[in-house]
Amino acid sequence: MFSRQLTDRIRLSLSVQAHAEELFALTERNRDFLRQWLPWLDMTTGVDDTRAFLERQLYGFANGDSLTATIFYDGKAAGVAGFNTIDRTNRIGSIGYWLGEEFNGKGIMTRVVEDLISIGREHYSLQKIEIRCAPENARSRAIPRRLGFQYEGTLRRAERIYDGWHDSEVYSLLL
Ligand SMILES: CC(C)(COP(=O)(O)OP(=O)(O)OC[C@H]1O[C@@H](n2cnc3c(N)ncnc32)[C@H](O)[C@@H]1OP(=O)(O)O)[C@@H](O)C(=O)NCCC(=O)NCCS
């Protein structure tokens, strides 16, 4: 299991079953906040759903198709980030992330994404990293912009979030 200490306060660890209780509790506390932007909240109603998610992620990690990591801030689970997909043929990784609301505004995710860029370069030999965000998601789109990603364009009606369709802005970084 990998674990990387990014700062005195931020640690990034491969997501494993042992994180399930804490991640589900974080999800439960932040259900309304996360539901604005993420499509899986209504399918995550008990800790067993989080366990099943983590199990699927570990298969993805073992196969080299994805990487999911838990973010700890001062030792407490603060969110999740990683490569939702790793396209090994084209060597492109697509980053996704979320934080509990109480952990927003501290620069945690920007630091974590910087580390994912290093992991993508060093461990997966990626040549390109993508981040996709809804245009209305100001906090999310600020992260690739802050890190020098280039805006590539907007995919129309690319994602369904409950009863509404959202466009996706695509940002990318060439490595
Ligand atoms: C998207 C999300 C992760 C962004 O969180 P965030 O806290 O804004 O992002 P960061 O952790 O990078 O922090 C940046 C903020 O910390 C501040 N900050 C403080 N210290 C900082 C530092 N050392 N470096 C960078 N920013 C710092 C920045 O000014 C910024 O705050 P501001 O927006 O008020 O100006 C979070 O809002 C979230 O999880 N949302 C719900 C799920 C979601 O939308 N996921 C993405 C779907 S595409």
The ligand as an SDF file (V2000), in Angstrom:
LIG
                    3D

 48 50  0  0  0  0  0  0  0  0999 V2000
  -13.5110   20.8380   -6.1760 C   0  0  0  0  0  0  0  0  0  0  0  0
  -12.9290   20.9140   -4.7690 C   0  0  0  0  0  0  0  0  0  0  0  0
  -12.0260   19.7260   -4.5100 C   0  0  0  0  0  0  0  0  0  0  0  0
  -12.1190   22.2200   -4.6480 C   0  0  0  0  0  0  0  0  0  0  0  0
  -11.7300   22.4110   -3.2980 O   0  0  0  0  0  0  0  0  0  0  0  0
  -10.8670   23.7110   -2.9060 P   0  0  0  0  0  0  0  0  0  0  0  0
  -10.6960   23.7080   -1.4560 O   0  0  0  0  0  0  0  0  0  0  0  0
  -11.4700   24.9140   -3.5570 O   0  0  0  0  0  0  0  0  0  0  0  0
   -9.4980   23.4270   -3.6570 O   0  0  0  0  0  0  0  0  0  0  0  0
   -8.0510   23.4530   -3.0320 P   0  0  0  0  0  0  0  0  0  0  0  0
   -7.9610   22.4230   -1.9560 O   0  0  0  0  0  0  0  0  0  0  0  0
   -7.0960   23.3690   -4.1310 O   0  0  0  0  0  0  0  0  0  0  0  0
   -7.9920   24.8640   -2.3160 O   0  0  0  0  0  0  0  0  0  0  0  0
   -8.0200   26.0700   -3.0630 C   0  0  0  0  0  0  0  0  0  0  0  0
   -8.5110   27.1300   -2.1250 C   0  0  0  0  0  0  0  0  0  0  0  0
   -7.6440   27.1830   -0.9910 O   0  0  0  0  0  0  0  0  0  0  0  0
   -6.9850   28.4620   -0.9560 C   0  0  0  0  0  0  0  0  0  0  0  0
   -5.5950   28.1710   -0.5630 N   0  0  0  0  0  0  0  0  0  0  0  0
   -5.1260   28.3170    0.6900 C   0  0  0  0  0  0  0  0  0  0  0  0
   -3.8500   27.9310    0.7430 N   0  0  0  0  0  0  0  0  0  0  0  0
   -3.5080   27.5280   -0.5080 C   0  0  0  0  0  0  0  0  0  0  0  0
   -2.3340   27.0200   -1.0920 C   0  0  0  0  0  0  0  0  0  0  0  0
   -1.2140   26.8510   -0.3640 N   0  0  0  0  0  0  0  0  0  0  0  0
   -2.3310   26.6830   -2.4110 N   0  0  0  0  0  0  0  0  0  0  0  0
   -3.4270   26.8460   -3.1490 C   0  0  0  0  0  0  0  0  0  0  0  0
   -4.5880   27.3360   -2.6460 N   0  0  0  0  0  0  0  0  0  0  0  0
   -4.6250   27.6720   -1.3500 C   0  0  0  0  0  0  0  0  0  0  0  0
   -7.1500   29.0410   -2.3420 C   0  0  0  0  0  0  0  0  0  0  0  0
   -7.1140   30.4500   -2.3230 O   0  0  0  0  0  0  0  0  0  0  0  0
   -8.5130   28.5070   -2.7100 C   0  0  0  0  0  0  0  0  0  0  0  0
   -9.5150   29.2030   -2.0060 O   0  0  0  0  0  0  0  0  0  0  0  0
  -10.5390   30.1920   -2.7220 P   0  0  0  0  0  0  0  0  0  0  0  0
  -11.2540   29.3790   -3.7570 O   0  0  0  0  0  0  0  0  0  0  0  0
  -11.4270   30.6260   -1.6250 O   0  0  0  0  0  0  0  0  0  0  0  0
   -9.6900   31.2240   -3.3360 O   0  0  0  0  0  0  0  0  0  0  0  0
  -14.0880   20.9480   -3.7150 C   0  0  0  0  0  0  0  0  0  0  0  0
  -14.7940   22.1350   -3.8070 O   0  0  0  0  0  0  0  0  0  0  0  0
  -15.0420   19.7710   -3.8630 C   0  0  0  0  0  0  0  0  0  0  0  0
  -14.7590   18.6730   -3.4620 O   0  0  0  0  0  0  0  0  0  0  0  0
  -16.2520   20.0110   -4.4460 N   0  0  0  0  0  0  0  0  0  0  0  0
  -17.2760   19.0020   -4.5490 C   0  0  0  0  0  0  0  0  0  0  0  0
  -16.8990   17.8570   -5.4670 C   0  0  0  0  0  0  0  0  0  0  0  0
  -16.4650   18.3200   -6.8370 C   0  0  0  0  0  0  0  0  0  0  0  0
  -16.9530   19.3070   -7.3480 O   0  0  0  0  0  0  0  0  0  0  0  0
  -15.5330   17.5810   -7.4350 N   0  0  0  0  0  0  0  0  0  0  0  0
  -15.0150   17.8870   -8.7360 C   0  0  0  0  0  0  0  0  0  0  0  0
  -15.9200   17.4180   -9.8040 C   0  0  0  0  0  0  0  0  0  0  0  0
  -15.2680   17.8910  -11.4160 S   0  0  0  0  0  0  0  0  0  0  0  0
  1  2  1  0
  2  3  1  0
  2  4  1  0
  2 36  1  0
  4  5  1  0
  5  6  1  0
  6  7  2  0
  6  8  1  0
  6  9  1  0
  9 10  1  0
 10 11  2  0
 10 12  1  0
 10 13  1  0
 13 14  1  0
 14 15  1  0
 15 16  1  0
 15 30  1  0
 16 17  1  0
 17 18  1  0
 17 28  1  0
 18 19  1  0
 18 27  1  0
 19 20  2  0
 20 21  1  0
 21 22  1  0
 21 27  2  0
 22 23  1  0
 22 24  2  0
 24 25  1  0
 25 26  2  0
 26 27  1  0
 28 29  1  0
 28 30  1  0
 30 31  1  0
 31 32  1  0
 32 33  2  0
 32 34  1  0
 32 35  1  0
 36 37  1  0
 36 38  1  0
 38 39  2  0
 38 40  1  0
 40 41  1  0
 41 42  1  0
 42 43  1  0
 43 44  2  0
 43 45  1  0
 45 46  1  0
 46 47  1  0
 47 48  1  0
M  END
$$$$
